[in-house]
Amino acid sequence: MGLLYALTAYAFYAMALGALGAPFLAAELALDDAAITGIAGWVALGAFGTALLTRLADRHGRRLVLVGSFAALPVFSIATAFATSVPSYVIPQIGASAMLNTLATALAVAVAEEASDAHRARAQAWFGVCASLGGALALAIGALVPEPGGWRAFWIVAALPVLAAPLVRARLLETERFHHAKQDGRVDATRGSDLLRGPLRRRTLGLLAVGLLKPVSIVATSTWPYYHMVKNLGLDPGWASLVYFAGGGIGLLGNPLGARLTDAWGRRPTSIAATAALVAAGSAFFFVPAGGHSFVTIASLVALMAVNQVATSACNVADRCIDAELFPTALRATYVGAARLMNAAAGVATMFALSALAKPLGGLAEAIAVLSVATLVPALAIFLAVVPETRGQTLEQASGDAA
């Protein structure tokens, strides 16, 4: 599990770089809010690659996909670091997005399968802690960037772990659950289309609809805080990173809280309550009035960031448990990859919607608020209709593998 958690920290370090580098990229290439959100939308198309690669994880194993995506990511990182125009930045970023989402997806599946039934939520909480530490490392490097062109250092650092590829290849083992599913013939007898047949159809379609709607509000509120603080509020990158460090540091508490609530209260109520809280706090963040580096401004930003991050961590623990528990081993990564595709579609829709709404609504903050409410309400209604409670069940019982 230790190697899985280390790879998780690396994956989420690299995932944080796009948002952290956005204000510096915008300054270097003279891009406005509409242009920078449009770039993020194009980059999200990498999820189509993720959907294909995660299917391989259900056919040939988690290990193959993990090692392959880890080894391929540095190529796209280096290409990004030397980008000099919008096309030369977007093209390698699409590849990096595909590799990163594949890595994160396969890691979440592997952690769920390697954890014992009694400690599955706790294992997902540790997954969240490692993800947060990876993001914190990105923030630490971001605080040291001396000038706009320094964003390239983000991606150069992201390429360095390629030196550990031989070690990862030698030490990473296949999960026992996948190994048994392969031996029993369940892997060879299952097709990706089985997600849309029998008792899984309603569950799959409902959750994919949630995966399209719910992330719109989350992406809208979580992608642009750093950009907003640096570009719109005029904070120095160091102060903006401090807000993230303080709020994110408190937010780490959301992982054990999420594990406790998920086991004691249930997967469904934890996910719903945490989602509502993170979107509310995330939207309010953009309405904190500009006040330079005053105590009130910084304290307000830190408080809202902390609430958002605590709720985000708790929500992610519950959602990762749900994703792992509702689908059998031979389809688990396939479903999560399809959900990632829906998340990416939501990301693309979010960025282009914000780009289109920012000017007529009067700014990025107003566009985020309107878009979040319009998508979150129906997402939660569908979630309640299709997701059963799996608290207290073994992974085999919840997923149907026991049958």
C-alpha positions as CSV (number, residue, x, y, z in Angstrom):
1,M,0.0,0.0,0.0
2,G,2.9,2.3,0.7
3,L,3.9,2.4,-3.0
4,L,0.3,3.1,-4.0
5,Y,0.1,6.0,-1.7
6,A,3.5,7.4,-2.9
7,L,2.2,7.2,-6.5
8,T,-1.0,9.0,-5.4
9,A,1.0,11.9,-4.0
10,Y,2.9,12.2,-7.3
11,A,-0.3,12.0,-9.4
12,F,-2.0,14.8,-7.5
13,Y,1.1,16.9,-7.4
14,A,1.0,16.9,-11.2
15,M,-2.8,17.3,-11.3
16,A,-2.5,20.6,-9.4
17,L,-0.1,22.1,-11.8
18,G,-2.6,23.2,-14.5
19,A,-4.5,25.4,-12.1
20,L,-1.5,26.7,-10.3
21,G,0.3,27.7,-13.6
22,A,-2.8,29.3,-15.1
23,P,-2.2,32.9,-13.9
24,F,1.5,32.7,-15.0
25,L,0.5,31.2,-18.4
26,A,-2.1,33.9,-18.9
27,A,0.4,36.6,-18.1
28,E,3.0,35.2,-20.5
29,L,0.7,34.6,-23.4
30,A,-1.6,37.7,-22.7
31,L,-4.7,35.6,-22.2
32,D,-8.0,36.8,-20.6
33,D,-10.4,34.9,-18.4
34,A,-12.3,33.5,-21.3
35,A,-9.2,32.3,-23.1
36,I,-7.6,30.6,-20.1
37,T,-10.9,28.8,-19.2
38,G,-11.2,27.7,-22.8
39,I,-7.7,26.1,-22.7
40,A,-8.7,24.2,-19.6
41,G,-11.7,22.9,-21.5
42,W,-9.5,21.5,-24.3
43,V,-7.1,19.9,-21.9
44,A,-10.0,18.0,-20.3
45,L,-10.4,16.0,-23.5
46,G,-7.6,13.8,-22.3
47,A,-10.2,11.8,-20.4
48,F,-11.1,10.0,-23.7
49,G,-7.7,8.4,-23.4
50,T,-8.4,7.6,-19.8
51,A,-11.6,5.8,-20.6
52,L,-9.7,3.5,-23.1
53,L,-6.7,2.9,-20.7
54,T,-8.9,2.1,-17.7
55,R,-10.6,-0.6,-19.7
56,L,-7.2,-2.2,-20.1
57,A,-6.9,-2.3,-16.3
58,D,-10.0,-4.6,-16.2
59,R,-8.7,-6.8,-19.0
60,H,-5.0,-7.0,-18.3
61,G,-4.6,-5.8,-14.7
62,R,-4.1,-2.8,-12.5
63,R,-0.3,-3.1,-12.5
64,L,0.2,-2.8,-16.3
65,V,-1.8,0.4,-16.4
66,L,-0.2,1.9,-13.4
67,V,3.3,1.3,-14.5
68,G,2.6,2.4,-18.1
69,S,0.9,5.7,-17.2
70,F,3.5,6.5,-14.6
71,A,6.3,6.0,-17.1
72,A,4.6,7.9,-19.9
73,L,3.7,11.1,-18.0
74,P,7.2,12.6,-17.9
75,V,7.2,12.8,-21.7
76,F,4.2,15.1,-21.7
77,S,5.5,17.0,-18.7
78,I,8.7,18.0,-20.5
79,A,6.8,18.9,-23.7
80,T,4.6,21.2,-21.6
81,A,7.6,22.9,-19.9
82,F,8.9,24.0,-23.3
83,A,5.6,25.2,-24.7
84,T,5.8,28.7,-26.4
85,S,2.2,29.0,-27.7
86,V,-1.3,27.9,-26.9
87,P,-1.3,24.9,-29.3
88,S,2.2,23.7,-28.1
89,Y,0.8,23.9,-24.5
90,V,-2.6,22.3,-25.1
91,I,-1.5,19.3,-27.1
92,P,0.9,17.8,-24.6
93,Q,-1.5,18.8,-21.8
94,I,-4.2,16.6,-23.3
95,G,-1.7,13.7,-23.2
96,A,-0.7,14.6,-19.6
97,S,-4.4,14.7,-18.6
98,A,-5.0,11.2,-20.0
99,M,-2.0,9.8,-18.1
100,L,-2.8,11.6,-14.9
101,N,-6.5,10.6,-14.8
102,T,-5.6,7.0,-15.7
103,L,-3.0,6.9,-12.9
104,A,-5.4,8.4,-10.3
105,T,-8.3,6.1,-11.4
106,A,-6.2,2.9,-11.3
107,L,-4.7,3.9,-7.9
108,A,-8.1,4.4,-6.3
109,V,-9.3,1.0,-7.6
110,A,-6.1,-0.7,-6.4
111,V,-6.3,0.9,-2.9
112,A,-10.0,-0.3,-2.6
113,E,-9.1,-3.8,-3.7
114,E,-6.0,-4.1,-1.4
115,A,-7.7,-2.7,1.7
116,S,-9.6,-5.0,4.1
117,D,-13.3,-4.7,4.3
118,A,-13.2,-3.2,7.8
119,H,-10.7,-0.6,6.8
120,R,-11.8,0.3,3.2
121,A,-13.0,3.8,4.2
122,R,-9.8,4.4,6.2
123,A,-7.7,3.4,3.2
124,Q,-9.5,5.8,1.0
125,A,-9.0,8.5,3.7
126,W,-5.2,7.9,3.5
127,F,-5.5,8.1,-0.3
128,G,-7.0,11.5,0.2
129,V,-4.3,12.6,2.6
130,C,-1.6,11.6,0.1
131,A,-3.4,13.4,-2.6
132,S,-3.5,16.5,-0.5
133,L,0.2,16.3,0.3
134,G,0.9,16.0,-3.4
135,G,-1.1,19.2,-4.0
136,A,0.7,20.9,-1.1
137,L,4.1,20.1,-2.8
138,A,2.9,21.8,-6.0
139,L,1.8,24.9,-3.9
140,A,5.2,25.0,-2.2
141,I,6.9,25.1,-5.6
142,G,4.4,27.6,-6.8
143,A,5.2,30.0,-3.9
144,L,8.9,30.0,-5.0
145,V,8.2,30.9,-8.7
146,P,10.1,34.2,-9.2
147,E,8.5,35.4,-12.4
148,P,5.7,34.4,-14.9
149,G,8.0,32.1,-16.9
150,G,8.8,30.1,-13.8
151,W,5.7,28.0,-14.3
152,R,7.8,25.8,-16.5
153,A,9.6,24.6,-13.4
154,F,6.4,23.0,-12.3
155,W,6.4,20.5,-15.1
156,I,10.2,19.9,-15.1
157,V,9.9,18.7,-11.5
158,A,6.9,16.6,-12.5
159,A,9.2,14.7,-15.0
160,L,11.9,13.8,-12.5
161,P,10.1,10.8,-11.0
162,V,10.7,8.9,-14.2
163,L,14.0,8.0,-12.6
164,A,12.0,5.8,-10.2
165,A,10.2,3.9,-13.1
166,P,12.4,0.8,-12.8
167,L,11.8,0.6,-9.0
168,V,8.0,1.0,-9.5
169,R,8.0,-1.7,-12.2
170,A,9.9,-4.1,-9.9
171,R,8.0,-3.5,-6.7
172,L,4.4,-2.9,-7.8
173,L,2.3,-6.1,-7.6
174,E,-1.1,-7.0,-9.0
175,T,-4.0,-6.8,-6.6
176,E,-5.2,-10.1,-5.1
177,R,-8.8,-9.4,-6.0
178,F,-8.0,-8.9,-9.7
179,H,-5.8,-11.9,-9.7
180,H,-8.6,-14.1,-8.3
181,A,-11.1,-12.7,-10.8
182,K,-8.7,-13.5,-13.6
183,Q,-8.2,-17.1,-12.4
184,D,-12.0,-17.6,-11.9
185,G,-12.7,-16.6,-15.5
186,R,-14.7,-13.5,-14.6
187,V,-12.3,-11.2,-16.4
188,D,-12.4,-13.1,-19.7
189,A,-16.2,-13.5,-19.5
190,T,-17.0,-9.9,-18.9
191,R,-17.3,-7.1,-21.5
192,G,-17.4,-3.3,-21.0
193,S,-21.0,-3.3,-22.4
194,D,-22.1,-5.4,-19.4
195,L,-22.3,-2.1,-17.5
196,L,-25.4,-1.3,-19.5
197,R,-27.1,-4.7,-19.1
198,G,-29.2,-6.3,-16.4
199,P,-29.2,-4.9,-12.9
200,L,-26.2,-2.7,-13.5
201,R,-27.9,-0.6,-16.2
202,R,-29.9,1.7,-14.0
203,R,-27.1,2.1,-11.6
204,T,-24.5,2.9,-14.3
205,L,-26.7,5.3,-16.2
206,G,-27.8,7.2,-13.1
207,L,-24.2,7.5,-11.7
208,L,-22.9,8.6,-15.1
209,A,-25.5,11.3,-15.2
210,V,-24.4,12.3,-11.7
211,G,-20.8,12.2,-12.9
212,L,-21.7,14.7,-15.7
213,L,-23.7,17.1,-13.5
214,K,-22.2,17.1,-10.1
215,P,-18.6,17.8,-11.2
216,V,-19.7,21.0,-13.0
217,S,-20.3,22.7,-9.6
218,I,-17.1,21.2,-8.1
219,V,-14.9,22.1,-11.0
220,A,-16.3,25.6,-11.2
221,T,-15.6,26.3,-7.6
222,S,-12.3,24.4,-7.2
223,T,-10.3,25.2,-10.3
224,W,-10.0,28.9,-10.1
225,P,-9.3,30.1,-6.5
226,Y,-5.6,30.5,-7.1
227,Y,-6.1,32.3,-10.4
228,H,-8.8,34.5,-8.8
229,M,-6.5,35.5,-5.8
230,V,-3.5,36.3,-8.0
231,K,-5.3,37.8,-11.0
232,N,-8.5,39.4,-9.7
233,L,-7.7,40.1,-6.0
234,G,-4.1,41.1,-6.7
235,L,-2.5,38.9,-4.0
236,D,1.1,37.9,-4.4
237,P,1.6,34.2,-5.3
238,G,3.1,33.6,-1.8
239,W,0.0,34.9,-0.1
240,A,-2.3,32.9,-2.4
241,S,-0.2,29.8,-1.6
242,L,-0.5,30.6,2.1
243,V,-4.3,30.6,1.8
244,Y,-4.1,27.2,0.1
245,F,-1.7,25.9,2.7
246,A,-3.7,27.0,5.7
247,G,-7.1,26.0,4.3
248,G,-5.8,22.8,2.7
249,G,-4.0,21.9,5.9
250,I,-7.2,22.2,7.9
251,G,-8.9,20.4,5.0
252,L,-6.8,17.3,5.7
253,L,-9.1,16.7,8.7
254,G,-11.8,16.0,6.2
255,N,-10.2,12.6,5.4
256,P,-10.5,11.0,8.8
257,L,-13.8,12.8,9.3
258,G,-15.1,11.4,6.0
259,A,-13.9,7.9,6.9
260,R,-15.7,8.1,10.2
261,L,-18.9,9.5,8.8
262,T,-18.9,7.0,5.9
263,D,-18.6,4.1,8.2
264,A,-21.0,5.4,11.0
265,W,-23.5,7.5,9.1
266,G,-23.3,6.0,5.6
267,R,-21.9,6.5,2.2
268,R,-25.0,8.3,0.8
269,P,-25.6,11.0,3.5
270,T,-21.9,11.7,3.8
271,S,-21.5,12.3,0.1
272,I,-24.6,14.5,-0.2
273,A,-23.9,16.7,2.9
274,A,-20.3,17.2,2.0
275,T,-21.0,18.0,-1.6
276,A,-23.5,20.7,-0.7
277,A,-21.0,22.2,1.9
278,L,-18.0,22.3,-0.5
279,V,-20.0,24.0,-3.3
280,A,-21.5,26.6,-0.9
281,A,-18.1,27.5,0.6
282,G,-16.4,27.3,-2.8
283,S,-18.9,29.7,-4.4
284,A,-18.7,32.2,-1.4
285,F,-14.9,32.3,-1.8
286,F,-15.2,34.2,-5.0
287,F,-17.3,36.9,-3.4
288,V,-14.8,37.9,-0.7
289,P,-14.2,41.6,-1.5
290,A,-10.8,42.7,-2.6
291,G,-8.9,44.2,0.3
292,G,-5.3,43.9,-0.6
293,H,-3.4,41.9,2.0
294,S,-5.6,42.9,4.9
295,F,-6.2,40.5,7.8
296,V,-10.0,40.4,7.2
297,T,-9.5,39.4,3.5
298,I,-6.9,36.8,4.2
299,A,-8.8,35.3,7.1
300,S,-12.0,35.1,5.1
301,L,-10.3,33.4,2.3
302,V,-8.6,30.9,4.6
303,A,-11.9,30.1,6.5
304,L,-13.9,29.5,3.3
305,M,-11.0,27.5,1.8
306,A,-10.8,25.4,5.0
307,V,-14.6,24.6,4.9
308,N,-14.4,23.8,1.2
309,Q,-11.4,21.5,1.6
310,V,-12.7,19.6,4.7
311,A,-16.0,19.0,2.8
312,T,-14.1,18.0,-0.4
313,S,-12.0,15.5,1.4
314,A,-15.0,13.9,3.2
315,C,-17.0,13.8,0.0
316,N,-14.1,12.1,-1.9
317,V,-13.8,9.4,0.7
318,A,-17.5,8.6,0.4
319,D,-17.5,8.7,-3.4
320,R,-14.4,6.6,-3.8
321,C,-16.0,3.9,-1.6
322,I,-19.2,4.1,-3.6
323,D,-17.4,3.8,-6.9
324,A,-15.5,0.7,-5.7
325,E,-18.4,-1.0,-4.0
326,L,-21.1,-0.8,-6.6
327,F,-19.4,-2.6,-9.4
328,P,-17.7,-6.0,-9.7
329,T,-14.0,-6.5,-10.0
330,A,-14.0,-7.2,-13.7
331,L,-15.9,-3.9,-14.4
332,R,-14.7,-1.7,-11.6
333,A,-11.9,0.2,-13.4
334,T,-14.1,0.3,-16.6
335,Y,-16.9,2.1,-14.7
336,V,-14.5,4.5,-12.9
337,G,-12.9,5.3,-16.3
338,A,-16.3,5.9,-17.8
339,A,-17.1,8.2,-14.8
340,R,-13.8,10.0,-15.4
341,L,-15.0,10.6,-19.0
342,M,-18.2,12.1,-17.7
343,N,-16.2,14.2,-15.2
344,A,-14.0,15.4,-18.1
345,A,-17.1,16.2,-20.2
346,A,-18.3,18.1,-17.2
347,G,-14.9,19.9,-17.0
348,V,-15.1,20.8,-20.7
349,A,-18.7,22.0,-20.3
350,T,-17.8,24.0,-17.2
351,M,-14.8,25.8,-18.7
352,F,-16.7,26.7,-21.9
353,A,-19.8,27.7,-19.9
354,L,-17.8,29.9,-17.6
355,S,-16.0,31.4,-20.6
356,A,-19.4,32.2,-22.2
357,L,-21.1,33.4,-19.0
358,A,-18.3,35.5,-17.4
359,K,-18.9,38.6,-19.5
360,P,-22.7,38.7,-19.6
361,L,-23.1,37.9,-15.9
362,G,-20.5,40.5,-14.9
363,G,-17.5,38.3,-13.9
364,L,-16.1,34.9,-13.1
365,A,-17.6,34.8,-9.6
366,E,-21.2,35.4,-10.8
367,A,-20.8,32.8,-13.5
368,I,-19.5,30.2,-11.0
369,A,-22.4,30.8,-8.6
370,V,-25.1,30.5,-11.3
371,L,-23.6,27.4,-12.9
372,S,-23.1,25.6,-9.6
373,V,-26.7,25.9,-8.4
374,A,-28.1,24.9,-11.8
375,T,-26.2,21.6,-11.9
376,L,-25.9,20.5,-8.3
377,V,-29.6,20.3,-7.5
378,P,-30.5,17.7,-10.2
379,A,-27.3,15.8,-9.6
380,L,-28.2,15.2,-5.9
381,A,-31.7,14.2,-6.8
382,I,-30.5,11.5,-9.3
383,F,-27.8,10.3,-6.8
384,L,-30.5,9.7,-4.2
385,A,-32.6,7.8,-6.7
386,V,-29.9,5.3,-7.9
387,V,-27.3,4.8,-5.2
388,P,-28.0,2.2,-2.6
389,E,-26.3,2.3,0.9
390,T,-23.4,-0.2,1.2
391,R,-22.2,0.7,4.6
392,G,-21.2,-2.5,6.5
393,Q,-21.0,-4.8,3.5
394,T,-17.9,-6.6,2.2
395,L,-16.6,-5.5,-1.2
396,E,-17.9,-8.8,-2.7
397,Q,-21.4,-8.4,-1.2
398,A,-21.8,-4.7,-2.3
399,S,-20.4,-5.2,-5.8
400,G,-22.1,-8.5,-6.6
401,D,-18.9,-10.5,-6.9
402,A,-20.2,-12.8,-4.1
403,A,-22.9,-14.1,-6.4
